[in-house]
Amino acid sequence: MSVRTLRRTQRLPRPRAEVFAFFQDPANLAKLTPPWLGFHVLTPGPLEMRAGAIFDYRVSPLGFPQYWRTLIESYDAPNGFVDTQLKGPYKLWHHTHRFEDKDGGTLITDEVRYELPFQPLGELAAGEIERRLDAIFAYRESAVAALFKPKGGSMKIVIAGGNGWIGRDLSRALINAGHDVVVLSRTGAASRIPGVRTRSWLVEGAGGWESELDGADAVVNLCGEGVADGPWTAARRGRLLHSRLTPTRALVEALGRVEKKPPVLVNASAVGWYAQAGESLQAEADAAGPGFLADLCVRWEKEAREAEKLGLRVVLLRIGVVLGRDGGALARMLIPFKLALGGRLGDGRQHFPWVHLDDVTGLILDAIANERLRGPVNAVGPELATNAEFTSALGKILRRPTPFPVPAFALKLLLGEMSSLLLGSQKIAPAAAVGAGYRFKHPRLEDALASAVR
């Protein structure tokens, strides 16, 4: 029923005339559209951007074709243009593109006013539509940043395991900042982030991928099968260890062979390092706890710290439960919570070390640049919260009751030792990050949740 507004800004380190010249060519729209939309221009060329011009094109999200007819309502080079939907899936679509000089570069502002069709039923899909629009504009911003990198001053960052959820977010942030990003992929699958180069690597032997490490400005290791993706059978414990120790060892050995070594290795780890210590506040200097997860983290970090013998600064990022859109633990929680079936786990008094995805990426970027960060760094939010407080905050954000607690005995019966992920209490502070001057983008749990589920 209501008209919604989406507003995005992006600064590019290139002159406005150069940036606008790219956007004024309708043929370039395909370079900025995610491949999963199946974009295809139907209007025969040559295409000319001008007031009154009309363009027809087709997109096929999920394989279902949608036809758009767009009118260029106004055109003012090199300041901007406005397009509006004449025919398409929205009741209203009015897109204003503005280009301004900013700090020696160009500030692009996109403002879209749109209204969903089939009201009032269309409101039921509003959340999913917003997520899709965010994903489309995030892709476009990465593509634009890759096309308009700054001239000089960029870094080369190599990411092992960069095709995962955290790796994609990190790649996008680095590309948007104008850096050269190389993802080492064991499967050879290309990155979904425009501008990222992908190299296949064999984690149990040398290969051509090693040349990417030579002269790189940083290496980030995010390899590892998801700990909570299945029960901890003997076979799966072996895979969890192998997926972390083997690639980390291979990276360090390769770093020992290259001539110009990167100055820093940022290695993922986890808060599983720490003991289940109830109300005792734990920081980076605390010893490892008992159990499988702690042993996994200890062995993982030991492999990474071998790079210190090569002269690299090694940062061990002990990551908490990551909150973000379209991935991680929160994605699994949303369905029962949206159905009003969510509730605290056990008595709910156990502490819950959370962190927003933006801050995981932010801490990795800070670890690359900030020489004060070395050794273990807790990637957890600064606001402490129990499971009951987390449950209450998520229910409030979703406007759903949370009446159904899950008994501790049921979780233990169902998950065995893996239930410690849900029932164990880890009260953890980000002492090293705060001490090194890192400023959290989402320091409060409720704000982090609101950002992650919006």
N, C-alpha and C positions, 0 to 999 in steps of 0.2 A: 504494500500500500504506500509506503513512504519511499521517497527518493533518497538513495544512499550516495555517499561521496567517498571516493578512494583518492588519496593524495600521496604521491611519492616524489622525492627529490633525489638527485644524483649529481655530483660534481665531477667533471672530467677535466684533466690537466691539459686541454688543448683549446685553441682559439674558437670563438663562437662561429665564425664564418665556416671553419672546417667541419665542425660538428653539425651545423645546420645543413650544410651541403649534403651530408650523408642522409639525414632524416627527410630531406625534401624529395628524395628519389623513392617513389612508392615501391620500386623493385627491391629495395633493401629491407622491406618489412619482413620478408621471408628469413633474413639472417637474424632477426631479433625475436622470432617466434619459436617456442619450444617444439622439437620434432614430434612430440606425442600429440600435438594438435592437428597434424596432417594439413598444414596450411598450403593453399594453392590459389594463386591469382587467376581469375577467370576473364578479366577485362583484357582484350588484346592490346599489345604495345604498339607504339611507344607510349609510356605512361608519363603524364605531366602533372605535377602538383600545382594547382591554382584554385582560386575561389570558384566554386561551382562545379568542379570536377567530380565525377562519380566513378567509384571503383567497385567491382563485384569480386568477391572471393569466397572460397569454401574452406571450412575447417571440419575436421572429423574426429572430435574427441571420443575416445572409446569405440572408434569405428563407425559412429553415427554421423552422417554428413549434416552440416548446418551451413546455410547460405546467408551471406551478408551483402548488403548494398550500403556503401558509405558515401556520404556527401562531404566534400571539403567546404565547410560553411564559411570560413574566412582564412585568409593567407596573408601573412605579413613578414616577409623575409628581411632579416634573419632573426626576427623576434619570436615567431611562433605561428601556429595554425590551429584551427579547430575543426574536428570532424564529428559528424553525428550519424547515427544509424538510421537509414531509411527503411531497411528491411533486415530482420535478423531475430535472434532468440530473445532479446530484451525488449521490454515495453518502452524503455528509454535508455539510450546510450549516447552521452555527450562528452567528448574527450578534448580537453584543452591542453595543448603542448606549448610550454613557454621556454625560451632560451635567453639567459642573461649572462653578462660578464661577471665573473666571481673569482677573486684571488688569483688573477692571471690565467684562469681557465673558463669553463662554461658550466653554469648551473642549469640543469634541466629540471623542470617541474611538470609533472603530469597530474592533472586533476580530472577525474572521471565522475560524472554524475550519472547514476544508472538506477533503473527501476526493474524489479523482477516481474516476469509475466505470471499469468494464471493466479492472480490474487483472489482470496487470501492464501490459497494453497502454496503459492510460490514462496511464502515466508518460511515454510518448513525446510526449504533447501538453502536458506540464506547463508547459514554457516559454511556449508560445503562450497557454495559459490564464492564466498569471501576467501576461503583457503585456495581455491583454484586460481582466483585473480592474483592473490599474493604470489603463488608459485610462478605464474606467467610473468609478472613484473620482475620477480627476482631473477628469473632466467634472462629476461631482456637486459636488466642492469648488468649482469655478468657478461653478456655478449657485447654490450656497448663498451664496458670497461676493457675487455680483451682487445677490442678494435682500436681504442683510443688510449693506449698506455702512455705514461709520461716518457719523454725522451731523456733517458739516462736516470740513474738513481734507483732503479728497480733491483730487487733481490731475486735470486733463484732459490726456490724452496722445493725440496724433494719430500714427498709424503708416501710412506709405505702404509698400505691399508687405507688409501685415500678415497676409496669408492664406497665406504660405509657412511652412515648417517652423519657422524661428527666430521669425517673427512670431507664430505661434500660441502658442509657448511664452512669449514676452514678454507677449502679451495675457493669457494665463492668469495669469501672475505679477502683473500690474498689477490685474486684476479681483480676484484673491484678496486683494490689499492694499487694496481698496476704492476704486480710482481709476476715473474715467470714461475709457473707451477708445473711440476712433474709428478705424476702419480705412478708408483710402482705397483703393478697389479699382477697377482699370481695367476689369474685367469686370463689376463690380457684384455679384459673388458674395458672399453673406452669410458672415460669419465663423462658424466652427464652435464658437467659444468663447461660452458663454452670457453675456449681459450686454454684449457688444461691439456697438457701433453701426457700421454699414457705410454709407459714402457712395461713390457712383460718381464717378469723376473723369476728366476728359479731360486727358491730359498735354501736349497741344499747344494748349491754349486755356484761358481763364478759365471759371469756372462757379460754381455754388452751393456746391461743396465748399470754396471758399476761406473761407467764413464759419466753417468749423470751425477754421481756423488762428487766427482773431481771438480773442485772450484765452486761447489754449491755454497750458499750462505747459511743454510740450516737444513737439518734432516729431522723430520717428525715421524715417529713410529707409532701407528695406531692399530697395528695388527692384533688380531685376537678374536676367536669365536665368542659369541655372546654367552656370558656365564649363566644367564637366566633363560636361555633358549631351550632347555631340556633338562631332564633329571640327571643327577650326577652318578651315572653308572660308572663302572670301572673303565669301560671303553671311552665314555665321554670325558672323564677326567683326563685320560690320556690325550684326547684331542684338544682339550682346553690348554693343557701344558704345551703340546706340540705347536699349536697355532700361535703361541706367544714366544716360547723360547727359541724355536728354530729360526724364524725370520729375524728376531733380534740378534741372535748370534751371527747370522749371515750378514746383516747390516754392519755390525761392528768389525767382522773380519774383512769385509770389503772396504770399510773406512781405513783399515790398516794398510791396505794395498794402494790406495790412491795417492797421488803426489801432493795435491793441494787439498788438505782436509777441511771440511766445514768447521766453523768455530763452535757449533752447538748442536747437540742431539736432544730433542724433546721426546721423551718416551712416556707413553701412556702407562698408568698403573691404576690402582683402585683403592678405595677406602677399606677394602677387604683386608688390607695389611694389618689393621688395628684389631685389638681384642674387643669382644663384646663387654663393655666396661660400665654399663648402666649410667650413672650420673657423673662419672669421672670425665672431665673435659680432656680431650686428647689432641695433641698437636704433633708436628712433624718429627720432633725429637723422640717421641715415644717408641718403645720397642714393638716388634711385631707380635701379634696374638697367636693362639694355637689354631689348628684346623686347616682344612684343605685350602680355603681362599687365602689365608695368610701365607701359607707355604707357596702357593702359586705366585703371589705378589713378591715374596722374598726372592724366589728364584728368577723371576722376570726382571726385577730391578738389578739383581746381581749381574745378569747378562749385559744389561744396558750400561752399567757402571764400568765395564771393561773398557768403554770408550774413553774414560778419564785417563787411562794409561797412555792413550794416544794423544793427549793434550786437549781433548774436547771438553767444553763445559756441558755437563749432563744435567738435565732437569727431569725429575721423575714426578709426573703429574698424577696424583692420587685422586681419582675422579669419583664423586658421589653419584647419587641417582640423578640422571640428567633429565630435565624437564624441557620439552620443546615440541613444536608442532610436527605431526606426521612421522613420529618415530619415538624410540626409547620406551621406557616403562610407562610413561603417561598415556601413550597411544593404546596400551592394553587396558588401562584402567577406565578409559572414558566411556566405553559402552555400558558396563554395569552401573557406573555412576549416573550416566544420562538416563538409564532406566530406573533410577532411584533404588538400585540394588547394592549400592556401595556402602561401606562401613569400615570401622576401624578393624585392625588386625590384632587378635589377642586382646590384651587389656588396653592397648593403644598408648601406653606410657613409654614405649621404647622410642629413643631418639632416631630421627630420620634425616640423614645427611644428604640434602638436596642441592642442586645447582642448575641454573638455567643454561641451555645450550649456548646462548650468546656469550655467557661468561666462560664456558669451556673454551670456545674459540678465542675469546679475548685473552684468557690466560695463556693459551699457546702462543698467540702473537706477542704477548708481553714477555714470555719466556724466551722467545727468539731474540727480542731486542734488548731486554733488560739484564745486564750482566750481574745484577744483584741476586737474581734468581738462579739457584743451583741446588742440586740434590732434591730431596722430596719437597713437593709443594701440594698442599691440600686444595683440590678444586671442589670446594663446597661453598654454599652460600653463607654469608655472615650471620643471618638470623637463624637461631636454633629453633627446631620444631620437633615435637613428638609426632608419632603416627596419628594420634587422635586429632592433633592440631592441623596436620596436613589434610586429614579426611574432612574436617570441618571447613577448612578453607576451600578445598576443591568443591564440596557441596554448595558452598556459598556462591562461588564463581559460576557454577552450572545452574544454580537456583533449583537444586534438587535436595530432598532429604537424604540422610545417610543413616538409615535405621538398622542395618543388618550387620552387626559385628561378626567376624569370622573367628570361631574359637581357636585357640592356640593348638589344642590337641588335634583338631582336624587338619591344620596346616602341616603339623609334624607327621601325621599319618599319611597325608597325601604326598608331601615333598621330601620327607626324610631330612637329611642334613641340610638340604637346600633351603629349608624353612628358616634357617638362620638369617638369610637375606631379608626376610620379612619380620621376624620376631626379635632378632638381635638388636641391642641398643648401642649405638655408636654416637657419642656426643663429641663432634669434631669441629675444630676451629680452623679457619684459613689463615693461620698466623703468619706463615712465610709470605703469602701473597699480599696481605695487608701491610706487613712490615716493609715490603719492597715498593709500596706505593700504589699497588693496583686498586683501581676504583671499580667496584662492581656495577654492572649495568642494571642488574636486578637484585638489589640487596634484600628485599623483603619477599617472603614466600607468597603472599597473596598477589602482589604485583607480578611476580614471576609466573604464577599459575594463570593469571589473567592474560598475560602475553602469550603463554603457550597454548591456550585453548580458544583464543579469540577467533 
